[in-house]
Amino acid sequence: MTGTPGAPTAQDTGAPHGRATYEEWLGLVVIVLCCVLVAMDISVLFYAVPFVAADLTPSTSELLWVMDIYGFLLAGLLITMGALGDRIGRRRLLMLGAAGFGAASVLAAYSDSPGMLIASRALLGVAGATLAPSTLSLIRNMFHDEGQRRAAIGVWTAGFAAGAMLGPITAGVLLEHFWWGSVFLVNVPVMLLVLALGPVLLPEYRSPSPERFDLFGAALSLAAVLPVVYGAKRFAEGHADARAVGAVLAGIAVGVLFVQRQRRSADPLIDTRLFRDRAFSTAIVTTTVVQFAMLGMMMLSSQYALSVLGLRPFVASLWQLPAILTLFAGLATAGVIARRVRPVFVVCAGLVVASAGFAVMSLVDSDDGLAVVVTGAAVMTFGVGMVVLLATDVVVATAPPERAGSASALSETSNEFGGAVGIAMLGSIALTVYRQEVDASIPPGLPTAAGDAARSTLQAALEVARSLPGPAGKALEQGGIDAFTDGLRVAALTGSAILLAVAVVAAIALRPVRIAPQGGKE
């Protein structure tokens, strides 16, 4: 497939292996804009929920779907869209995704019913899944020099990470002056810019021998991912029930069928042979665990800032800025160190540093722990930046160019899985500790419904405490805060231990790996 006249074009046999010019770097800006917005839309509604609820009056179930449907479809369609980009062209898929994302953003902004907003968020998820794998796979085709590729991946990683953190900050600023729909309209001018510059600055690339698209395999991949993500979210909400367990087991069962089909298929959506490469499979596992730990603790630390310390949402979101800065510092540090040492040393060092950040967070107390949480998060994201840069570089470098879309989709799907499972597992650990300890603070004679509410979440306990007179209310409030803080400590220690264990595995598995300038292994 050739590109638009005047645009840089990568032939189906691959682009020339030279150093990137200013055009490729400008193209990277277009790619990163997509990354930032896809990640922002995961978290941009966190602070807008009360405004949406007041305006559209959705039911509890509808509000949950408004929040979750975007992430569900984003995670479920990444593999399918990655394989589709390999076949029809990665730039073409990116342009289709940009148009769809912009249109769906307008629909979401002007939704006048819960059903319309849910449908719009679903379309945003589909468009986001179309954008995401195209971005990383295009980097594989645009940057062939090892150092430049690693720098580009660092910028790409920073775009996704910063987007997730900037979502609440952006929403906080906009909601101070505009209505809730403005958190979606901010996407539109950016997507128009992508549509204008993409055909000029981005090369086109597709597999030199496009295979038949496996529609049934695509359906299986969706049926495997969605139930697992749904079950993980139920666990995170404290619903360790048959529905959550059944969803996870059903997703795993369908996932096994999907993998078996891919192994037998002449035209697979994903090349399972990629996992025979120890570097590739270890890098996937490492990024999954890093996202598991990071997003799980981000969720708990944000609750701590809002509920324990009582900060306003916008003020609480501003305290995430140090973690964003240290993330960039970690990415830059890894890029410099990687010129001199092998990936195993950088990845393991990053895992140890991230583990130390969690250890710092485990020292938090219930009175004034903001400095501890901010410091721990900053140390953690510095280590995470070191890990994700090199691990993603290993994924991109070890995959053949014609499979870059599928490899990118696998990497990003592992990130989504890691984040969902991390929120579920670390959230469940913290919730279990909370429920065990808060019982001692519930005054005798409290109505059953109020007692059950106080045991469910800290927010509910604080609401119940406000309705109680004098010492009883104070005791329940302080008991709930102490119980939640203890749960946060245990979750932080768990995340720290998991990262150290993965550091040991990575040290063994990645020891012989070197990334060669042309993307192969030495």
Secondary structure, DSSP 8 states (H G I E B T S, - for coil): ----TTS----TT----S---HHHHHHHHHHHHHHHHHHHHHHTTTTTHHHHHHHH---HHHHHHHHHHHHHHHHHHHHHHHHHHHHH-HHHHHHHHHHHHHHHHHHHHT--SHHHHHHHHHHHHHHHHHHHHHHHHHHHHH--SHHHHHHHHHHHHHHHHHHHHHHHHHHHHHHTTS-TTHHHHTHHHHHHHHHHHHHHHS-----SS-----HHHHHHHHHHHHHHHHHHHHHHTT--SHHHHHHHHHHHHHHHHHHHHHHH-SS-SS-GGGGGSHHHHHHHHHHHHHHHHHHHHHHHHHHIIIIIS---HHHHHHTTHHHHHHHHHHHHHHHHHTTTS-HHHHHHHHHHHHHHHHHHHTT--SSS-HHHHHHHHHHHHHHHHHHHHHHHHHHHHHS-GGGHHHHHHHHHHHHHHHHHHHHHHHHHHHHHHHHHHHGGGS-TT--HHHHHHHHH-HHHHHHHHHTS-HHHHHHHHHHHHHHHHHHHHHHHHHHHHHHHHHHHHHHHHSTT--B-TTSSB-
